[in-house]
Amino acid sequence: MGSVTETPEGYLKFDAVATRSGIFIYHNTDGSIRKAYRSPEEVFKADSMASFSLKPIVNDHCMGVTPKITADNVKDFQIGSIGENIRRDGNFVKLSGMITDKSGVAAVKAGRRGLSLAYDSDDIEEHGITPDGLEYDYRQTNIRGNHLAIVDRGRAGDMARLNMDTVDIEENELELKQDSKTISQGERKMKYNLDGIDIDAPESIINALVKARTDLSTATLSLDSEKKEVAKLKTNLDTATATADAAKAEIAKLKEVDTEKLVQDGISARIALVDNASLICDATEFKGKTDAEIKGLVIKKVFPELNMDGKSADYVTAMFDAALQAGDAKQRKEALAKQRKQVVTLDKSDEEKDKDEKESNRLLQDAYRAPCSMSVKK
């Protein structure tokens, strides 16, 4: 970590090498290797170095486990910050920083002093040879910093993979043989936190473990998603089944109904309505009218001043019955008077009919004066 000093607050300030230019050799998940070239032009580009300024520092990071640090998760990982003093020192990039979190300070004091940068880059796949005569498979360009991690292995001269999508191989454990295009190495051990327990294991085993855990996590998420979809489909099926059962019950209920009787009852009710309404109104008015409209005509006939707008069906029926009673009494009175008039005027001239009617009325008026004794002579 270079020079480290402790502040009165208990923070740790440091200034150290963080990375370099050159070739970095990585293990792929299938066990093969690839060689990445970070040219000085890309590593020491002003905007590339500036992109690490004030970025968070985290306590260790691991390929396939540690996520990209963003505003959404920084509070879960950050133990300090990179400073703004980021500069070139020969073939290295040096920077300053400060560890402020208690857990980070304790980790450094316990021996975790290595530094490892994490960044995004645009990787160009190409086969080439560096000015030093070393072969590479692709170039890293447009490097943009994300965070710095304190790690167990030193990073000055044997830098770790910074993108964190594969695990790095320390260069001092490799012998590059350009003439035979072969690479021999002594496989290093790595530290890995497995569910809260730090373990040391060969790098290939750690790679396989990380891949297996990643695949398991992906499969678990997929399984959970499929279970939710199955539950949703089952709910939809239950709803459809319930709807179908309700429809079957309704059909069965309808089959029990005597439709012929319903029709006959409807016809009988219509005939009775027309018969009753004909006592008040002319039956020719009922053609094409509904039952409610016929009742309205009768009510209007008997109670012309009554406003029936917006009245309920029960109210209309009640007023219809009242109109029938009122209209029937009136018609009966008029019919009786007419009959009495016809009795006294049957087969006579108009002059005689008028005379007889007057005489009849006079006799009715003077009837109380006539003697009531059975002994009186006619």
Secondary structure per residue as TSV (DSSP state, phi and psi in degrees):
chain	resnum	aa	ss	phi	psi
A	1	M	-	360.0	1.7
A	2	G	-	75.5	-148.5
A	3	S	E	-79.4	131.2
A	4	V	E	-126.6	131.4
A	5	T	E	-128.9	150.5
A	6	E	E	-104.9	131.8
A	7	T	-	-84.3	166.6
A	8	P	T	-58.9	-24.7
A	9	E	T	-81.5	-6.4
A	10	G	S	93.9	5.4
A	11	Y	-	-78.6	161.7
A	12	L	E	-116.6	120.7
A	13	K	E	-101.7	140.7
A	14	F	E	-143.9	161.0
A	15	D	E	-141.6	119.5
A	16	A	E	-155.5	166.9
A	17	V	E	-71.7	135.3
A	18	A	E	-112.8	-33.2
A	19	T	E	-162.0	-175.5
A	20	R	E	-154.1	174.6
A	21	S	S	-95.7	168.7
A	22	G	E	126.7	-162.7
A	23	I	E	-98.2	137.4
A	24	F	E	-122.1	135.5
A	25	I	E	-110.6	132.0
A	26	Y	E	-125.9	149.6
A	27	H	E	-88.1	133.4
A	28	N	-	-84.7	166.4
A	29	T	T	-66.4	-23.1
A	30	D	T	-87.2	4.5
A	31	G	S	96.6	-14.6
A	32	S	-	-76.3	170.2
A	33	I	E	-119.8	160.1
A	34	R	E	-142.9	149.0
A	35	K	E	-113.5	121.3
A	36	A	E	-106.5	138.2
A	37	Y	E	-109.8	123.1
A	38	R	E	-110.5	102.1
A	39	S	-	-73.4	154.1
A	40	P	H	-57.5	-34.6
A	41	E	H	-61.1	-35.1
A	42	E	H	-83.9	-42.6
A	43	V	H	-65.8	-41.7
A	44	F	T	-99.0	12.0
A	45	K	-	-61.5	137.5
A	46	A	H	-57.5	-46.7
A	47	D	H	-70.1	-26.6
A	48	S	H	-68.6	-49.3
A	49	M	H	-64.5	-39.5
A	50	A	H	-64.1	-25.3
A	51	S	T	-68.0	-15.9
A	52	F	T	-88.2	-9.5
A	53	S	T	-61.2	128.8
A	54	L	T	65.0	13.6
A	55	K	-	-75.1	157.3
A	56	P	E	-70.8	154.3
A	57	I	E	-106.9	136.8
A	58	V	E	-122.4	161.5
A	59	N	E	-92.5	97.0
A	60	D	-	69.1	154.9
A	61	H	-	-151.7	154.5
A	62	C	-	-140.6	136.5
A	63	M	T	-56.3	131.7
A	64	G	T	80.8	-4.8
A	65	V	T	-118.9	-54.7
A	66	T	S	-73.4	125.3
A	67	P	-	-81.8	173.2
A	68	K	-	-67.2	133.7
A	69	I	-	-82.6	126.7
A	70	T	-	-137.1	178.9
A	71	A	T	-62.3	-22.6
A	72	D	T	-74.6	-27.5
A	73	N	T	-128.9	1.9
A	74	V	H	-59.4	-35.4
A	75	K	H	-66.5	-19.9
A	76	D	H	-83.0	-14.2
A	77	F	H	-125.1	-30.7
A	78	Q	E	-68.0	132.9
A	79	I	E	-121.2	-2.2
A	80	G	E	176.2	-164.9
A	81	S	E	-144.4	148.4
A	82	I	E	-73.3	146.2
A	83	G	E	-83.7	-167.2
A	84	E	E	-101.2	-5.0
A	85	N	E	-87.8	82.2
A	86	I	E	-116.1	120.2
A	87	R	E	-148.3	167.8
A	88	R	E	-88.2	139.6
A	89	D	E	-136.7	89.2
A	90	G	T	67.5	-120.1
A	91	N	T	-95.2	10.8
A	92	F	E	-118.1	158.2
A	93	V	E	-105.5	123.2
A	94	K	E	-109.6	149.7
A	95	L	E	-150.5	162.7
A	96	S	E	-110.8	162.2
A	97	G	E	-167.2	176.5
A	98	M	E	-142.6	130.0
A	99	I	E	-94.4	120.7
A	100	T	-	-113.6	-22.9
A	101	D	S	-80.5	142.3
A	102	K	H	-58.3	-41.7
A	103	S	H	-66.4	-36.3
A	104	G	H	-68.1	-41.9
A	105	V	H	-60.5	-43.8
A	106	A	H	-63.8	-39.0
A	107	A	H	-64.1	-42.2
A	108	V	H	-64.7	-44.8
A	109	K	H	-65.1	-25.0
A	110	A	T	-84.0	-4.9
A	111	G	T	121.1	-3.8
A	112	R	-	-82.7	93.6
A	113	R	-	-121.6	0.3
A	114	G	E	-75.3	155.8
A	115	L	E	-121.6	141.3
A	116	S	E	-144.4	120.9
A	117	L	E	-85.4	147.3
A	118	A	E	-121.4	136.9
A	119	Y	E	-154.6	168.3
A	120	D	E	-101.9	148.7
A	121	S	E	-153.7	159.7
A	122	D	E	-96.4	115.8
A	123	D	E	-98.1	125.5
A	124	I	E	-105.4	117.2
A	125	E	E	-80.0	119.0
A	126	E	E	-162.9	151.6
A	127	H	E	-97.6	122.9
A	128	G	E	-149.8	179.7
A	129	I	E	-131.6	131.7
A	130	T	-	-73.8	165.5
A	131	P	T	-57.4	-22.5
A	132	D	T	-84.2	-2.4
A	133	G	S	88.3	18.1
A	134	L	-	-99.7	139.9
A	135	E	E	-83.5	151.4
A	136	Y	E	-143.5	161.8
A	137	D	E	-102.1	-26.6
A	138	Y	E	-157.8	162.6
A	139	R	E	-113.8	144.5
A	140	Q	E	-100.9	128.3
A	141	T	E	-132.2	167.8
A	142	N	E	49.4	54.0
A	143	I	E	-73.6	129.3
A	144	R	E	-133.1	122.6
A	145	G	E	-69.6	147.5
A	146	N	E	-119.6	-48.5
A	147	H	E	-163.3	170.9
A	148	L	E	-120.9	137.1
A	149	A	E	-116.8	142.4
A	150	I	E	-87.5	132.0
A	151	V	E	-133.0	171.3
A	152	D	S	-75.6	-33.9
A	153	R	S	-95.9	137.8
A	154	G	-	-63.6	149.6
A	155	R	-	-117.3	7.4
A	156	A	S	-87.9	97.6
A	157	G	S	100.7	-21.7
A	158	D	S	-132.4	61.0
A	159	M	-	-64.6	146.6
A	160	A	-	-83.3	164.7
A	161	R	-	-62.2	125.1
A	162	L	S	-88.6	-27.6
A	163	N	S	-71.9	-23.8
A	164	M	-	68.2	13.9
A	165	D	S	-93.8	-7.4
A	166	T	S	-143.7	168.2
A	167	V	E	-96.3	136.6
A	168	D	E	-79.7	162.1
A	169	I	E	-116.6	125.4
A	170	E	-	-66.0	132.3
A	171	E	G	-66.8	-30.3
A	172	N	G	-73.3	-4.4
A	173	E	G	-99.6	4.2
A	174	L	E	-116.4	152.3
A	175	E	E	-124.0	108.3
A	176	L	E	-81.6	122.4
A	177	K	E	-114.0	92.8
A	178	Q	T	-67.5	-29.8
A	179	D	T	-69.3	-37.1
A	180	S	T	-101.7	-1.2
A	181	K	T	58.9	31.3
A	182	T	E	-119.6	160.0
A	183	I	E	-132.6	125.5
A	184	S	E	-113.1	150.8
A	185	Q	E	-156.3	153.6
A	186	G	-	-97.3	118.4
A	187	E	-	-66.8	125.0
A	188	R	-	-83.0	163.2
A	189	K	E	-96.8	152.3
A	190	M	E	-129.1	154.8
A	191	K	E	-96.9	135.5
A	192	Y	E	-139.7	135.1
A	193	N	E	-91.1	109.4
A	194	L	E	-105.8	100.0
A	195	D	T	52.7	46.0
A	196	G	T	91.6	-4.4
A	197	I	E	-115.7	124.2
A	198	D	E	-79.2	128.4
A	199	I	E	-126.5	149.9
A	200	D	E	-108.1	130.4
A	201	A	E	-153.7	159.1
A	202	P	E	-56.7	149.5
A	203	E	H	-58.2	-39.9
A	204	S	H	-63.1	-35.7
A	205	I	H	-69.8	-41.7
A	206	I	H	-61.1	-42.3
A	207	N	H	-58.6	-47.9
A	208	A	H	-63.9	-38.4
A	209	L	H	-65.6	-46.2
A	210	V	H	-61.2	-43.7
A	211	K	H	-62.5	-42.8
A	212	A	H	-64.2	-41.8
A	213	R	H	-66.8	-37.7
A	214	T	H	-65.1	-45.3
A	215	D	H	-62.3	-39.4
A	216	L	H	-64.1	-42.1
A	217	S	H	-62.4	-43.4
A	218	T	H	-63.5	-42.9
A	219	A	H	-65.6	-37.8
A	220	T	H	-64.9	-43.6
A	221	L	H	-61.8	-41.6
A	222	S	H	-64.1	-42.0
A	223	L	H	-64.3	-42.8
A	224	D	H	-60.8	-40.9
A	225	S	H	-64.1	-42.1
A	226	E	H	-67.3	-36.7
A	227	K	H	-62.8	-41.7
A	228	K	H	-63.2	-39.6
A	229	E	H	-66.2	-40.4
A	230	V	H	-63.5	-43.2
A	231	A	H	-61.9	-39.4
A	232	K	H	-64.5	-44.1
A	233	L	H	-64.3	-37.6
A	234	K	H	-65.6	-41.0
A	235	T	H	-61.3	-44.2
A	236	N	H	-62.9	-38.7
A	237	L	H	-65.9	-42.5
A	238	D	H	-61.6	-40.9
A	239	T	H	-64.4	-44.5
A	240	A	H	-64.5	-39.1
A	241	T	H	-64.4	-43.3
A	242	A	H	-62.2	-40.3
A	243	T	H	-64.8	-42.3
A	244	A	H	-64.1	-41.5
A	245	D	H	-62.8	-41.1
A	246	A	H	-64.0	-39.6
A	247	A	H	-65.2	-41.0
A	248	K	H	-62.1	-42.2
A	249	A	H	-63.6	-39.0
A	250	E	H	-67.0	-39.6
A	251	I	H	-63.9	-43.2
A	252	A	H	-61.7	-39.1
A	253	K	H	-65.5	-40.1
A	254	L	H	-67.1	-34.3
A	255	K	H	-65.4	-27.1
A	256	E	T	-76.8	-14.5
A	257	V	S	-78.4	134.4
A	258	D	-	-81.6	92.2
A	259	T	H	-65.7	-33.9
A	260	E	H	-63.4	-41.4
A	261	K	H	-65.2	-39.1
A	262	L	H	-61.0	-40.8
A	263	V	H	-64.2	-47.6
A	264	Q	H	-62.1	-41.7
A	265	D	H	-62.9	-38.6
A	266	G	H	-65.5	-41.0
A	267	I	H	-64.4	-43.7
A	268	S	H	-63.0	-41.7
A	269	A	H	-65.5	-36.4
A	270	R	H	-67.5	-42.1
A	271	I	H	-62.8	-44.3
A	272	A	H	-62.6	-39.6
A	273	L	H	-63.1	-46.1
A	274	V	H	-64.4	-41.6
A	275	D	H	-60.0	-47.3
A	276	N	H	-65.7	-42.8
A	277	A	H	-68.3	-26.5
A	278	S	H	-67.9	-17.8
A	279	L	T	-67.1	-23.4
A	280	I	T	-108.7	-45.3
A	281	C	S	-116.0	163.9
A	282	D	-	-72.5	129.3
A	283	A	G	-60.5	-22.9
A	284	T	G	-66.9	-19.8
A	285	E	G	-73.4	-14.2
A	286	F	G	-89.2	-6.2
A	287	K	T	-62.5	126.6
A	288	G	T	76.2	5.2
A	289	K	-	-94.8	147.2
A	290	T	-	-78.9	169.4
A	291	D	H	-58.1	-43.8
A	292	A	H	-63.8	-39.1
A	293	E	H	-67.5	-36.9
A	294	I	H	-64.4	-44.3
A	295	K	H	-61.1	-37.9
A	296	G	H	-63.4	-39.6
A	297	L	H	-62.2	-43.0
A	298	V	H	-64.5	-44.8
A	299	I	H	-62.1	-43.6
A	300	K	H	-63.5	-34.4
A	301	K	H	-67.1	-42.7
A	302	V	H	-85.8	-40.5
A	303	F	-	-120.2	74.6
A	304	P	T	-61.9	-24.0
A	305	E	T	-87.4	-7.2
A	306	L	-	-81.1	128.1
A	307	N	-	-94.8	118.1
A	308	M	-	-103.0	8.0
A	309	D	T	-62.5	130.3
A	310	G	T	76.1	7.5
A	311	K	-	-78.1	150.0
A	312	S	-	-72.7	164.0
A	313	A	H	-62.6	-38.5
A	314	D	H	-65.0	-39.6
A	315	Y	H	-65.7	-42.3
A	316	V	H	-61.4	-43.5
A	317	T	H	-62.4	-42.3
A	318	A	H	-63.2	-43.3
A	319	M	H	-69.6	-31.1
A	320	F	H	-63.6	-45.7
A	321	D	H	-61.5	-40.2
A	322	A	H	-66.1	-37.9
A	323	A	H	-66.7	-38.3
A	324	L	H	-61.4	-44.3
A	325	Q	H	-65.4	-46.2
A	326	A	H	-66.0	-44.5
A	327	G	H	-67.7	-36.5
A	328	D	H	-65.0	-42.0
A	329	A	H	-63.7	-41.6
A	330	K	H	-64.8	-44.2
A	331	Q	H	-66.6	-38.2
A	332	R	H	-62.2	-41.8
A	333	K	H	-62.8	-44.5
A	334	E	H	-65.3	-39.0
A	335	A	H	-65.5	-38.7
A	336	L	H	-65.5	-42.0
A	337	A	H	-64.3	-38.0
A	338	K	H	-66.6	-41.0
A	339	Q	H	-64.9	-42.0
A	340	R	H	-63.4	-37.5
A	341	K	H	-67.0	-37.2
A	342	Q	H	-68.6	-30.9
A	343	V	H	-63.1	-43.2
A	344	V	H	-86.0	-6.8
A	345	T	T	-121.7	13.6
A	346	L	T	-66.4	130.1
A	347	D	T	58.6	36.7
A	348	K	-	-125.8	161.7
A	349	S	-	-72.3	167.1
A	350	D	H	-61.1	-38.5
A	351	E	H	-67.1	-41.0
A	352	E	H	-69.5	-39.0
A	353	K	H	-60.6	-40.7
A	354	D	H	-68.7	-39.8
A	355	K	H	-66.1	-43.9
A	356	D	H	-63.2	-37.9
A	357	E	H	-65.9	-41.3
A	358	K	H	-65.3	-41.9
A	359	E	H	-64.9	-41.5
A	360	S	H	-61.8	-42.1
A	361	N	H	-65.9	-37.9
A	362	R	H	-67.4	-41.4
A	363	L	H	-63.7	-39.0
A	364	L	H	-64.3	-36.7
A	365	Q	H	-72.8	-33.9
A	366	D	H	-97.2	7.1
A	367	A	G	-62.6	-28.3
A	368	Y	G	-70.7	-17.5
A	369	R	G	-82.8	-18.2
A	370	A	S	-70.4	143.6
A	371	P	-	-64.3	143.3
A	372	C	-	-104.1	-5.5
A	373	S	-	-72.3	137.6
A	374	M	T	-71.0	-12.9
A	375	S	T	-87.2	-12.8
A	376	V	S	-70.8	136.5
A	377	K	-	-72.5	150.6
A	378	K	-	-67.7	360.0
